[in-house]
Amino acid sequence: QVQLVESGGALVQPGGSLRLSCAASGISFSVYHMGWYRQAPGKQRELVANVFSGGTRNYADSVKGRFTISRDNAKSTVYLEMNSLKVEDTAVYYCNAKLRWDDYWGQGTQVTVSS
């Protein structure tokens, strides 16, 4: 049984930082492409960042220079370091694991940026 369990979401002030974690089980983590997506109220889910099994990383333009995605294959965990948070970063953040036809999602973790 595949599980992706996110953690680290919280209420934070603008300009603050958070680190999200996603622990995976039930998959051969190192061969999967891992990503973070987010969905704000009334909006479509969007890609925030992803890291391929080979290490290549991609970021949405809106988070470039502020967010960093990383993975620890030994711990089967992917991270999202978020700095200089803005009100518009408020959303539910979801972890995703993809490989060919496999597409798995976590349950999401809430990030709220507000003063």
N, C-alpha and C positions, 0 to 999 in steps of 0.2 A: 504494500500500500504506500503510495507516494504522499508525502506530506511536505508542505512548505509552511514554516511558521515564522511570521514576522514579529518583530518586537522593536521597541525604542520610540514609538510614537508618543507625542506629548504636546502640551500647550507651552509655547515658547514666545518670547517677545520678538518683535522685528529686530533684525541684526544678530539674533542668537544663532546657536548651533545645535544640531541633533545628529545622532548616529543611529541609523536603522540597521537591523540585522535580520537575516532570513536564513534559518537553519533548515536544510533539506535532508530528507530521509527517503529511502525506497528507490533511489535512482543512483546511477553511476555519475555522481556529481561532476567529476572533472571533465566529462565529455559533453556536458550540457552547456548551452548558451544561456546565461542568466541575465535577467533584466529587472528593473524597477519601473513600474508604471504608476500613474496617479489619476484619481478621478475627483474632481471638485463637484459640488452640488450643481446640478443642471448642466453639466458639461460631459463630453465624451472622455472615456479613458484615454490617456496619452502616455507615450513612452517618455520616461525621464532619462534613463541611461541604461546601457547594456554592456556586458562584457562577454566576449566569445570565449570558447574553450581554449583558443590559442592565445588569449590575452588582449586582443583588440577591444578598445572601448569606444563607445559612441555616447554623445550627450545631446539632449535637446538644447536648442539655442538659448532658451530661457534660463538654463541652469549652468551653462558653460562658465567655468571660472569660479563657481561657487560650490558645486557638488562634485564629489569624487566617488566613483564606484570601484569596489575591489572585491576580490574573492580569495578565500582560503580553502583550497581543495582538500587539505588535510582535515579540516573541520567541517567540510561540506556546507560552508556558510558564505553568503554574499552580503556585502555591506554597502551602505550608502551614507557617506559623510556629507552633511549638509551645513554649509556655513552662510553667513550673511542672509539669513532667511528673511523672506518678504511676506507680506500679508497674502499675496497671490500664490504663495506656495501651499496654502492651506488646502488639504485634500486628504482622501484616504489613499495610502500608498500600498501598492500590491507588488509582491514578488512573483516572478515568472521564470519558468524553466522550459526551454525549448530544445528539441532535437528531432529533426525530420518531422514526422507526424505527431510526435509527443508534444503536448502543450499543457503545462500544469500551472495552477495559480494558488497563491496563498489566500488567506481570509482577509488580509488587509490590516493596516494599522493607521490610526488617525493622527495626522499632524495638523495642529492648529497654530497659526502665527497671528498673534493679536496682542495689543497693548492693553 
